[in-house]
Every structure is written in structure tokens, then in C-alpha cells.
Amino acid sequence: MLLEVNGIDVFYGKFQALRGVSMKIDKGQVVSLIGPNGAGKTTTLRAITGQMKPAKGSVTLNGDRIDQLPAHEVAKKGIGMVPEGRQLFDGMTVYENLLMGAYTKPRNMLNDSLQFCFKVFPRLEERRKQLAGTLSGGEQQMLAIARTLMLKPTLLLIDELSLGLMPKLAYELFKVLETIRDQGITILVVEQHIRSALELSDRAYLMEEGRIVQEASAKEMLESEHIKSVYLGI
């Protein structure tokens, strides 16, 4: 078991955002966390990465508890997160943004990380001197993913991959996730485009109102009457 989230409760002040959330992710899997806006999906990612501290429950990576570690220590252990909205440094070049993503890595490993990212995203190598703020939406999302890949993470978390992108660009990025998985990186993706996420994934969790209400293989989730009627409009 690579990652195990066990019964976590998370609060924003007095508001309880997560209620007894549990998830398991095996090495090499692509797992989707789906559900409506405000269900608690992003909060779950923040709890995994150390940005939020659970009031109850635990998060373990390779059997070691990480839920009380600061976010930078969680990153050092191999968890990287691509945030919703990209959060790039618009006034910096593609190359400079990538370097910012490798802050936990020794300098002698930077070139290997760069070559890895350029192999996954050749377009970024072509634009390495271009300001991030002048890239297209799809290229900015590529850069956001590549910046996190600079960490060479064991587990990659992606919050809303297709947000604000044309369907064709979103499709291209989902195909890129297959390439990333083939490089041995486990992926947890939060995504509103549920069909695309499930078609990519091995397993899926459905979250509603801060709780995991359904867990199944991605294939079974696609065949679920609840998913079809509520989320796929079938």
C-alpha cells in the first residue's frame, strides 16, 4: 500500500469539511476522487500534502505516518501536488518556474529532473525562455504539472486537470497522464470531467458532503446507476 488515508476529520475553524474519510492507493495506480463542487475533494488533497492537519484519523505513506508533518517535509517524502488554478509565477520564464518546483532537490539532480519533464512535455522545452504568463491555457497546465514533476514524486496529486481548458486540450493532458503513470508515478486526480477521469483510472472514490459515499473500480463506477444519472446525465 503506497498511501492510506484512515478516517480523517478536517475542520476549517468550526466548520467540518471532512468526515471520516478513508482511501487506499496502491503503487502504480491512477485513482480518481470525484464529486460535486464543495464536497471536500481539495481539502482531502490538502490533508494528504500536509497543508491541513486532520483533527482525527491518520495519513500514511509506505506505512509511515505523515499527517502531522509540515508540507515541505511531505514533499520531501515524495508527494507532489498540482494545485487548482495552476498558480504559476507569470513573470518568470518556463525554465525558472521549473526550477522553483525542484526546491527540495540537490542541485546535481536538477538536470535529470529537467530532462524528465521535457521528455513528458516537449513543448515546454521549446518555450523554456518564454514567460509563463504568455503561454496558452493548455501550456500553462503542462507547466504546472511539469513543475511538480521536478520533484520526481512517488505520488502525484492533481486538482482539476481540465479546468478552463478546451475539450481537445483536456483530452491531450489526460493522455499525458498515461505517460506519467508509465514512468512509475502513482496518480490521484480530482476532476470535474468525470468520464475522462474514470476512463483513465484504475479505481475511484465518490465524495459527497465531506464523506466517501462510494468506492469501486473505475469500470464499476462508470456502470453505476447513481454516477450515470447524477454525474454523467445518462
C-alpha positions as CSV (number, residue, x, y, z in Angstrom):
1,M,0.0,0.0,0.0
2,L,1.5,3.3,-1.1
3,L,-0.9,5.7,0.5
4,E,-3.6,5.1,3.2
5,V,-6.0,7.8,4.5
6,N,-7.7,6.4,7.5
7,G,-10.8,8.0,9.0
8,I,-9.7,11.7,8.8
9,D,-11.8,14.6,10.0
10,V,-10.7,18.1,8.9
11,F,-12.1,21.4,10.0
12,Y,-11.9,25.0,8.8
13,G,-12.5,26.7,12.2
14,K,-15.8,25.2,13.4
15,F,-16.9,24.0,10.0
16,Q,-16.2,20.3,9.5
17,A,-15.1,19.8,5.8
18,L,-14.2,16.1,6.0
19,R,-16.0,13.4,8.0
20,G,-14.2,10.0,8.5
21,V,-12.6,10.0,5.0
22,S,-10.7,6.8,4.2
23,M,-8.9,6.0,0.9
24,K,-6.2,3.5,-0.2
25,I,-3.9,3.8,-3.2
26,D,-1.6,1.1,-4.4
27,K,1.7,1.8,-6.1
28,G,1.3,2.3,-9.9
29,Q,-2.4,3.1,-9.8
30,V,-4.3,6.0,-11.2
31,V,-7.1,6.9,-8.7
32,S,-9.9,9.4,-9.2
33,L,-11.6,11.4,-6.5
34,I,-14.9,12.7,-7.9
35,G,-17.9,14.5,-6.7
36,P,-19.7,17.9,-6.8
37,N,-18.1,21.3,-6.0
38,G,-17.7,21.8,-2.3
39,A,-17.7,18.1,-1.5
40,G,-14.3,18.2,0.2
41,K,-12.1,16.9,-2.6
42,T,-9.5,19.7,-2.5
43,T,-9.4,19.6,1.3
44,T,-8.6,15.9,1.1
45,L,-5.6,16.7,-1.1
46,R,-4.5,19.4,1.3
47,A,-4.7,16.9,4.2
48,I,-2.6,14.4,2.3
49,T,0.1,17.0,1.4
50,G,0.3,18.5,4.9
51,Q,-1.4,21.8,4.2
52,M,-4.2,20.8,6.5
53,K,-3.9,18.8,9.7
54,P,-6.6,16.2,10.5
55,A,-8.3,16.6,13.8
56,K,-8.8,12.8,13.8
57,G,-7.5,9.9,11.8
58,S,-4.2,9.3,10.0
59,V,-2.4,9.5,6.7
60,T,0.4,7.1,6.0
61,L,2.8,6.8,3.1
62,N,4.6,3.5,2.7
63,G,3.4,2.7,6.2
64,D,4.9,5.8,7.8
65,R,2.6,8.5,9.3
66,I,2.8,11.8,7.6
67,D,-0.3,13.7,8.8
68,Q,1.5,15.8,11.3
69,L,4.4,16.7,9.1
70,P,4.8,20.2,7.6
71,A,4.1,20.4,3.9
72,H,7.7,20.7,2.8
73,E,8.6,17.5,4.7
74,V,5.7,15.7,3.0
75,A,7.0,16.9,-0.4
76,K,10.5,15.5,0.5
77,K,8.9,12.1,1.1
78,G,7.7,12.1,-2.5
79,I,4.2,13.6,-2.7
80,G,3.7,16.4,-5.2
81,M,0.6,18.4,-5.8
82,V,-0.6,20.3,-8.9
83,P,-2.9,22.9,-7.4
84,E,-6.2,24.1,-8.9
85,G,-5.7,27.2,-11.0
86,R,-2.1,26.3,-11.8
87,Q,-0.6,29.1,-9.5
88,L,2.4,29.8,-11.8
89,F,4.8,32.6,-11.5
90,D,3.6,34.5,-14.5
91,G,6.5,37.0,-14.7
92,M,9.1,34.2,-14.7
93,T,10.1,32.0,-17.6
94,V,9.1,28.4,-18.1
95,Y,12.7,27.4,-17.1
96,E,12.5,29.5,-13.9
97,N,9.1,28.1,-12.9
98,L,10.5,24.6,-13.3
99,L,13.4,25.4,-11.1
100,M,11.0,26.6,-8.4
101,G,9.4,23.2,-8.4
102,A,12.7,21.5,-7.5
103,Y,13.3,23.3,-4.3
104,T,13.8,20.1,-2.3
105,K,16.2,18.5,-4.7
106,P,20.0,18.8,-4.7
107,R,21.4,21.0,-7.5
108,N,23.2,18.0,-9.1
109,M,19.8,16.4,-9.7
110,L,18.3,19.4,-11.5
111,N,19.3,18.4,-15.0
112,D,17.9,14.9,-14.7
113,S,14.6,16.4,-13.5
114,L,14.5,18.9,-16.3
115,Q,15.2,16.2,-18.9
116,F,12.4,14.1,-17.4
117,C,9.9,17.0,-17.7
118,F,11.0,17.9,-21.2
119,K,10.6,14.2,-22.2
120,V,7.0,14.3,-21.0
121,F,6.3,17.8,-22.3
122,P,8.5,18.5,-25.3
123,R,6.6,21.8,-26.0
124,L,7.9,23.2,-22.7
125,E,11.5,22.7,-23.8
126,E,10.7,24.7,-27.0
127,R,9.3,27.5,-24.7
128,R,11.8,27.3,-21.9
129,K,12.7,31.1,-22.2
130,Q,9.1,32.2,-22.6
131,L,7.3,34.0,-19.7
132,A,4.8,31.7,-18.1
133,G,2.0,34.3,-18.2
134,T,2.2,34.4,-22.0
135,L,1.6,30.7,-22.5
136,S,-1.7,29.3,-23.7
137,G,-4.0,27.7,-21.1
138,G,-3.0,24.2,-22.1
139,E,0.7,25.1,-21.9
140,Q,0.2,26.6,-18.5
141,Q,-1.4,23.5,-17.2
142,M,1.5,21.5,-18.7
143,L,3.9,23.7,-16.9
144,A,2.0,23.4,-13.6
145,I,2.3,19.6,-13.9
146,A,5.9,19.7,-15.0
147,R,6.9,22.0,-12.1
148,T,5.5,19.3,-9.7
149,L,7.3,16.5,-11.7
150,M,10.6,18.3,-11.0
151,L,10.3,16.8,-7.5
152,K,10.3,13.3,-9.1
153,P,7.3,12.4,-6.9
154,T,6.3,8.9,-6.0
155,L,2.7,10.2,-5.8
156,L,1.3,12.9,-8.0
157,L,-1.9,14.7,-6.9
158,I,-3.7,16.8,-9.5
159,D,-6.5,19.2,-8.6
160,E,-8.8,19.8,-11.6
161,L,-6.7,18.9,-14.5
162,S,-9.1,20.1,-17.2
163,L,-10.3,23.3,-15.5
164,G,-10.8,26.1,-18.0
165,L,-9.4,24.1,-21.0
166,M,-10.9,23.3,-24.3
167,P,-12.0,19.6,-24.6
168,K,-9.3,18.8,-27.1
169,L,-6.6,20.2,-24.8
170,A,-8.0,18.4,-21.8
171,Y,-8.0,15.1,-23.8
172,E,-4.3,15.6,-24.6
173,L,-3.5,16.2,-21.0
174,F,-5.3,13.0,-19.9
175,K,-3.2,11.1,-22.4
176,V,-0.1,12.7,-20.9
177,L,-1.1,11.3,-17.5
178,E,-0.9,7.8,-19.0
179,T,2.7,8.6,-20.0
180,I,3.4,9.8,-16.4
181,R,1.9,6.6,-15.0
182,D,4.1,4.6,-17.3
183,Q,7.1,6.3,-15.8
184,G,6.2,4.7,-12.5
185,I,4.4,7.6,-10.8
186,T,1.2,6.9,-9.0
187,I,-1.5,9.5,-9.6
188,L,-4.5,10.7,-7.6
189,V,-6.6,13.1,-9.7
190,V,-9.5,15.3,-8.6
191,E,-11.6,16.1,-11.7
192,Q,-14.9,17.5,-12.7
193,H,-14.8,15.8,-16.1
194,I,-15.8,12.5,-14.6
195,R,-16.0,10.3,-17.6
196,S,-12.4,11.2,-18.7
197,A,-11.1,10.7,-15.2
198,L,-12.8,7.3,-14.8
199,E,-11.7,6.1,-18.2
200,L,-8.1,6.8,-17.2
201,S,-8.3,5.4,-13.7
202,D,-8.0,2.0,-12.0
203,R,-10.1,2.9,-9.0
204,A,-12.3,5.8,-8.0
205,Y,-13.9,7.3,-4.9
206,L,-17.1,9.4,-4.9
207,M,-17.2,12.1,-2.3
208,E,-20.3,14.0,-1.3
209,E,-20.7,16.4,1.6
210,G,-17.3,15.6,3.1
211,R,-17.8,11.8,3.1
212,I,-16.7,9.0,0.8
213,V,-20.1,7.6,-0.3
214,Q,-18.9,5.1,-3.0
215,E,-15.7,3.2,-3.8
216,A,-15.2,0.9,-6.7
217,S,-13.1,0.1,-9.7
218,A,-13.3,2.8,-12.3
219,K,-15.2,0.4,-14.6
220,E,-17.7,-0.3,-12.0
221,M,-18.1,3.4,-11.2
222,L,-18.8,4.1,-14.9
223,E,-21.6,1.5,-14.8
224,S,-23.1,2.8,-11.6
225,E,-26.6,4.0,-12.0
226,H,-26.0,6.8,-9.5
227,I,-23.0,8.0,-11.4
228,K,-24.8,7.8,-14.7
229,S,-27.9,9.7,-13.6
230,V,-26.3,12.3,-11.3
231,Y,-22.9,13.0,-12.9
232,L,-23.0,11.7,-16.5
233,G,-26.5,12.8,-17.4
234,I,-27.4,9.4,-18.8
